[in-house]
Amino acid sequence: MTQEPLVDYSRPPQERPGTHLVLMLHGYGSQEKDLMGLVPALPEDGFTYASMRAPDPMPGGGPGYSWYDLSGAPGGDIVPAVEGAKTATRAVTAWIEENGAEYADVTLLGFSQGMSIATSVARHKPDLVSALVGLSGFAIDSTDPFLDDAALAARSPRLPFFYGRDQEDPVITGDMVAYTLDWARDHTDVTKVLYAGMGHGVSNQEMKHVSEFLTYVLR
């Protein structure tokens, strides 16, 4: 990201100060307005929802945007994309540091590839966010020192993390899920919920649980 990212808000500027900010990061090939469709299912009173557009247009002029090159279809080998993910993570981190002070706290909600950036921000700057929500996504399998997992694990109390997925998700591969689960258990206070039949998406039941999670951890 070399320019200020495009962000869609649920509230006008004068209503945002002092609220809980939930910054939403969309998936591969999507755009900022997609996750705004979840807002009616989430708690309203005292919350501001902001959805950020990823920096990179899709290869070949396809619709939507991506946070970094996946070197293939979603669910493919993400190892070559670590540097790109770090660039996107730095930009999201900088945006939060510049804009987050007016809010009571900041939570990150990431779907699919957006979850990899949400978790990377928490790993890069463990004290920057108050909670994480990950939907049908993954954490990046990397030991790069940019991701300060030791500091994240040392947080007290540990970072609350809601992780929802379908066990039969056709996009996020088994090895990616296995790494994400191990990472979450070792470094966060994770609440893991499976939603049969949801596929690579979200469900009404999952949104109810996310709403309860946000209300509980940010009350």
Sequence and secondary structure as in RCSB ss.txt:
>XXXX:A:sequence
MTQEPLVDYSRPPQERPGTHLVLMLHGYGSQEKDLMGLVPALPEDGFTYASMRAPDPMPGGGPGYSWYDLSGAPG
GDIVPAVEGAKTATRAVTAWIEENGAEYADVTLLGFSQGMSIATSVARHKPDLVSALVGLSGFAIDSTDPFLDDA
ALAARSPRLPFFYGRDQEDPVITGDMVAYTLDWARDHTDVTKVLYAGMGHGVSNQEMKHVSEFLTYVLR
>XXXX:A:secstr
  S   EEESS GGG TTSEEEEEE  TTB HHHHHTTGGGS  TTEEEEEE  SEE GGG SSEESS  SSSTT
S  GGGHHHHHHHHHHHHHHHHHHGGGSSEEEEEEETHHHHHHHHHHHHSTTS SEEEEES        TTS HH
HHHH SS  EEEEEE TT SSS HHHHHHHHHHHHHHSEEEEEE TT  SS  HHHHHHHHHHHHHHT 
